[in-house]
Amino acid sequence: LRDFLVAGEVKTEKGEVKVSQRLSLNLCPRVDRRIVIDGDLREWEGRPFIELKDATYLAPPDALSHNLWTGPADLSVRVYLGWDDQHFYFAAHVRDDVAINEAEKETIWSGDSIQIAFDPNNDAVSAVPGYGAEDKEFSFGYSHKLNAPAIYRHWPLPPAEPKAELAIKREGDYTAYELALPFKQLSPLKPEAGKVFGFSFVVLDRDQGRKVDYWLGLTPGICGGKDPAAFRKFVLVQEQEK
């Protein structure tokens, strides 16, 4: 996370007004070589990550009081992001004591899975809920019904299975997710340093019953109501900070 100071002057017939605002942006550093999508996350070692492991990121609000989520061993995640000239990369190391997903690809979100969403133009307005025409939302997980990883794009309409590379591996209580999304799937977002976009993700957990019990989310705006204005602001940068 880095703070940027944006300053300028507004000139009108009645005079000049100086304005400034401090913006906090998450950095999405370029990768130095193409990531192999195989579910082996050793390539990501040493790179910055986002970690969700406490109730700050938990929803719905009563998930903790009802003991649906009992701590990091029940569900926690470390997420890595990157990009190159062709792809946006997402990798996640999820700790989850019970793995359940019996859905088809169209409803892969109904079991243990991950959802990611983009505001490519960074133009969402807080007073206008719902996705815009150019926003994107994807869900992916390992379907025990299909016996394979599955990914689906839910927005924009019509929904469809996107062209993407996805690998998911589970060992013990840990599941590794690795995804390469072509930038063509994220248009108008382009693979250029300095591009700012809204982004968020949620990790959904189904421990019992027929539906997801709760989730950990970087921000609101995906589950519980679509609101891309709530997403974090990210910027594509050339290199990771030392």
C-alpha positions, 0 to 999 in steps of 0.5 A: 500500500502506498500513499500518493498526493494529488494536487492541482488548481481549478480556475473559474471566472471568480478566481482560483482554488487549489485542491489536493487529496491523498490517495492510497493505492495497492501496488500490483507489481509486474512479474519478471517471467511468465508464471507457470499455472500449475498450482505450485506457488513457490514461484510467488515466494518473496513477492508481496501478498495480501493476508486475510486471517481475522474477523476484520474481513469476515461476513456476514456479521454474525458468522463469528457469534454463531461459531460458523468461523472459528479462526484462521484454521477454519478459513484464512488466505494469502493472496498474490497478484501480478501481471505481464504483457498478456495476463493478470495473475492471481494466486491464493494459498487458502487454509480451510479444514473442510473442502466442499464444492459439488457444483457445476461451473455456472454455480461454482460460487455455491461451495468452497471457491473464490470470487474476484471482481474488477472495476477496470475504469476505476469509475464506480460511484458510491451512490450508484450500486451495482456493476457497470457495463465494463466491470467484471466478476469471476468465480472459480473453485475445484468442482468435485462433481466435475472432478476438475477446476472450474471458472465462470464469468458472471458479469458482464452479461451474458455470463460465460466460461472465460478463456483462462488458465486455472490450476487448483491443488489441495494438500492437507488443510491447504488449497493452492489456487493459481489463475492467469486471466488474459487482459482481453478478458479485462478490457478496457484495463490494459497491461500498462504501468500506471493503470489504476483499477478497482479490485476485490476478492472473496474466499467462500467457505462451505463447511456444512449444509447446501450453501456457503456459510460465510466468507472472508473478503478484502472489501465489501461489494461482491457478496452481499450486494454488488458495489464496485465503489467499495473495492480497493484501488490498485495500480499496475507497477513495473517492479515490486518494492525492495 
